[in-house]
Amino acid sequence: MGTSTGTTGTFLKKKSEQVLDGSDIMELVENEEVFSNFVDHKFKELDKDSDGQLSVKELQPAVADIGAALGLPAQGSSPDSDHIYSEVLNEFTHGKQERVSKTEFKEVLSDFLLGMAAGLKRDPIVILRIDGEDLLEFSNGPSYEAEMVSIFSQIGSDDASLRDCIIKALEKLTVDQGMPPSSDSWVMSNVVEQALVSWDGNDQEKPISQETFLEEFKKVAERVAQNLKEQPVIVAHSENTFDGSGIKRLLSNKFELDKSLNTAIENVPKDRNGKISKEYLRVVLDLVASSADLPPIGAVDQIDKVVADVFNMINADDGKVVKEDEFKKLLTDILGSIMLQLEGNSISVSSNSVVHEPLASSSLHLQPSS
């Protein structure tokens, strides 16, 4: 992927970043000869029983490859990325089909990759190599004291040991300060706990003053930085701002809106009069979420809260059955209300996932294997 030494966001300072912006994926898909060749190779590789069809089981490795190409954490390690994996698989099998032909494989792969490229163009994933330099810079820099005093006041130290306070404070540091997410178990055991083992601040009888905390935290941070220098951590970092603009775009394009709603409603159960229960509004909203630049339900707490407020406001949870037209109108009203809430108060979310697989320096893991 193209590296960037520019200023794509405040955290991009050094040469150790790569920005996944979808341009390499576009190149692959748009070059008909290369893409067809790639599909042939990939299909042959996956079609273990050579019957010209892929079963769901044979598709699994392709889905894992797509995830790896995106810099996603391995399947099973993060609920956010697992959601993407299951969506890809559903795309291939249309949710019910058991086997996929080469033509279908090529079509879906092309659609999916182009969608992925568009998503990455909108919200690039930045691959950061965290090697301790930024953390050292932060702990010896001008903003260290003010930021750590603020963190110390948030974590409260009444009955916590100094060690606990330091662990909590490390959790509050971000990639901006050069700290990989310590919620990751590998980072916790290999970077944080290793640093605490060699730290000698174990006189924990005395009450923890702010001064003691600042002094001892710096010692631990320097050891953490040393561990990161020896074993750098690769983090996939993305930032999203949900401001309602994606919903506005969808609502202003009647054709696109109808298409999204019709596709989403297709598989929803209807009674013998063709009416739909309002309890399926959330399911359908989740299906149109990506067209409206919204995250899947359950992925972002603040957005879930906005959705819950809107549902309360328009009595969407009363379980009544309504005609299809009315169902669509309700859904359009829900989208409109979510849009207004986000326009008035946008929600920004950044996510950091430790990438445990080494990222290939070539463009995409999706290249055909020779």
N, C-alpha and C positions, 0 to 999 in steps of 0.2 A: 504494500500500500504506500501511497505517496507520503513521505514524512513531511512534517511542517515545522519550520522554525519561526513561523509568523506568530501573530498574537490571536490565535483562535481561542478566545477565552483567556481569563487571567492566569490560568494554571499552566498555560503552555509557555515555558521559558527556555527549556533546554532541548538539545538535539535528541533526547531519549523519548520523544513522542512520535506516534504514528497516528494519523487521522484516517479512520475508515469512513469515507464519505460516499461510497457506492460507485465511484468512477471506474474502478477496475472491474466491478461486476457488469456495469453497462457495456464496457469494451468487450467482455467475453460474450455476452448475449447478442450484441449487435453484429458481431462478426459471424455471419451464417456458417461459413466453412469450419471455423474453429469450434463454434458451439455444437454443430452437428457431430463433429469428430469427438468432441468431449462427451456428448450424450451417448454416442455409440460405445465408447470406452467404458463409461460409467455403467451403462445398462448391462453390458457384457459381464463386467466385474460383479455386478449385484445379482445377475440372473444365474444363481448357483446351479439350478437344475436345467438350464438352457432350454426352457419351454417357451421362450419369447414373451413371457408374462412375469411381472414381479408381484410376489405376495407381500402382505404387510410386513412380515418378518424380514423379507429381503430388502424392503425399503428402509428399514430402520438405520442401516449404516449411512445411507444417503442423507437422511435427516440429521444424523450426528455430524456428518461432513459439513452440511450447510451451517450448522451451529458453530462448528470450529472456524469456518471461514469468516463468520461474523464476529469472532472473538468472544462468543458466549461461553459461560461456564459449562462444564460437562453436564450432560443430562442427569437429573436427579440431585444436582447440588444447589439449585436456586429456584424457588417457585416462579419467579418472574420469567426466567428463561425456559423453564419447563412448559409454561403456557405457550411459548412460541413453538417449541418442539411439537406439542400435540396439535397445534394449528397447522403446521407444515404437513404432518402426517394426514390430517383430515383433508387438506387440500388435495393430496395425492389420491386418497381413496374416496373423496366426496362424502366422507363420514360413514359410508355403508359398503361401498364396493370392496370386494375382497382382492381383486387382482388388477394390475395396471399394465397396459400395453406400452410399447416403446413410444408410439405417437403421443399417447396421453402423458407419459413420463416427460417427454420433451416439452409439451405444451405447458404442463403444470410447472415444471422446473423453470421454464422461461418466464411465465407469469410471476411465479414466486420470487425469482431472482430480481426481476424488474421492480416488483413491489418492495423488496428488501432494499434495492438501490435507492428507490425514491425515499424510503423511510430513513436511510442513512444520510441521504442528501439533506433531509429536513433536520434530523437529529444525529449528527455524526457521533460515532463512538471513538473516543480517543484512547489509544493504547499507551499507557504510561509505564515507563520502566523506573521503579522507585528504588534508588540505590543509596539512600542515606544523605546525599549531598544537600537536598532541600531542607531536610530535618535539622541538619547541623546549622545550616544558614539561619533557619527560624530560631533555634534555641540560643544562637549567639547574636540574633539580630535585634533591631530597635523595638519591634512590636512584641517581643517575647513576654516581657513583664506584664504589660496591659492585658494581653490575650489570656495569659495563664491565671492572672488574678480574677478575670471574669469567669473562667472555667472553674477555678477553686470555689468561687461563691456559688456556682450552680450545683456543685457536687456535694456540698455540705459535709463537714468532717466530724460531727459530734461524736458518733460512736464508731466511725470507720477507722481502720488502721491506715498508717501512711501508705503501706503497700496497696491497699484497696483504692485509696484516693488516686494513687499514681496510675493504676490500671484504668480506673474510670476516666481519668483525664486523657489518657492515651486514646481511649475510645472516642473522645470528643474531637480529637485532631483529625484533619481531613487530608486528602491528597494535596490540597493547596499548601499545607505545611509540611508535605513530604512524608505523610504517614499512611501506609496502606490500611485498609479496614481491619481493625483487630477483632471484629466479630467473626472473621474467617479463622477456623480452627488451626489451620497451618500457620498463619501469621502469629496467632496467640502462642502456640507451643514453640515454634522455631525462632521467633523474633522477640516477642515480648517477654515470655517466661525465661528465655535464655538470658535476656538482659537483666532480669530481676535476680537471677541466680548469682551473677557476678557483682551485683550492687551491694554495697556494705551498709546501706541505711537501715539497719534492722533494729536500731534503738527506738522501739515504738512505744515505750512506756509514757514518754512525755506527751502532753497535748500537742496537736499539730498546729503550729502557727503558719500563717501565710508565708512567712520568710523561710521556714524550714521546708515547706512544700515546694516553693520556687527553686530553692537550692538543690533539693534531692531529686526533683523532677528532671532538672537539667542533667544531672548525672546519669539518670536512667535513659533519657532521650539520647545522650551521646553514645551509650552502649547499644541502644536500638539502632542508631545510625550506623554503628560499626557492623552490627549483624546484617543490616541491609546492604552494606558495601560488599560483604562476603557472599551474601545470597540475595541479589536483587529480586524484587517482587514485581510481577507484571500485573497491572490493574486495567480493566476495561472501564472507562469512565464515560458516562453520558449525562447530559443535562437536558431536561425538557421543561418547557414552560407551557402550561395549558392556559390559554387566554381567551378561548372561545372562538378564535379566528377560523379554526378548522370546521366548527359547526356552522359558522356563518357562511362559509364557502359552500358547504353541502346544502344548507337550506336555500341558498340563492340559486341553486341549480336544480330545478324541478325534476329534470330527466334523471339526473344522478341520484337524487333523493328517492324517487319512486323505485328506481332500479335496486337501490340498497335495501329499501323496505320490503319490496316484493321478494327478493332473494332471501332475506332474513325470515320472512313470515312463511315461506314455502313449507318448511318442515315442522311448523308449530301445530300441535293438535287442534282440530276444530270440532265443534259438536255437529249433530246432523243437520242443523240449520246454517252451518258454515260460520257460526259465531266463535269468537276466541275469548278465553278467560283472561281477565286483566293480570292474573298472576304471571302470565308469560311476558309482560312488558319488560321486566328486567333481562330476561333471556334474550329478547329481540334487541334491546338497547345494547347488550354486550356484543351482539353480532354486527351491529352497525357502528360500534365504537371506533374501529380503525378507520372507517371512511370519514369520521368526524374528528379525527386526530385526538380521540380520547383513549385513555389506557383501558385495558380490560378491567371489568369490575373485580375488586379484590386486590388490584395491584398497587393502587395509591390511596392511602387512607383519606387524605384531604378531599380527593375527588369523590370517594364513596360517600363522604359526609354530605357533599353538595347534592349528590344524586338522591340520598335518603331524604334530605330537606325538600327537594323538588317533588318527590313521590308523596310526601306528607301533604304538601301544599295542594296538590291536585287530586288527593284521595285515590292514588293509583293502586293502593294495596287493599281495596275493599273486596277483591275476588269476584266482582260481577263479570257476566259474559256480555260482550259487545260485538256488533257487526265489524267486519274487516275494515271498512272505511273509517269507522269510529276509532278502531284500534290504531290505525295509521295516524289519524288526527291527534290522538292522545300522545302517541310517540313523538310526533312533530312538535307538539306543545312542550313535552318534556325536554326535548333537545333545545328548543328556544329558551326555556327557563334556565337550563344549565348554562347556555351561552351567556345570558344576561348576568348570571352570578359570576362567571369567570371573567367577563369583560370588566365587571366592577372590581373584581378582586382576583387577579390571576394567581395561579399556583405553580411554583417552580419546584422541581424535584431533580435531585441528581442521584445517580446510582453508581456504586463502585463494586465491581466483582473481581475477585482475584482469579486470574486465568492460570490454571495449573498446567495446561498443556503448553509446550513451547510454541510460539507463533512462528509459522514459516516466514522467511523473509521474502519469499517469492509472492507474487500477487495471488492470493486465494489458495486455500487448501483444496479447492475444487478442480484443480488442474487434473487432467486424465493421468492415471499412473501408467508408466511406460510398460 
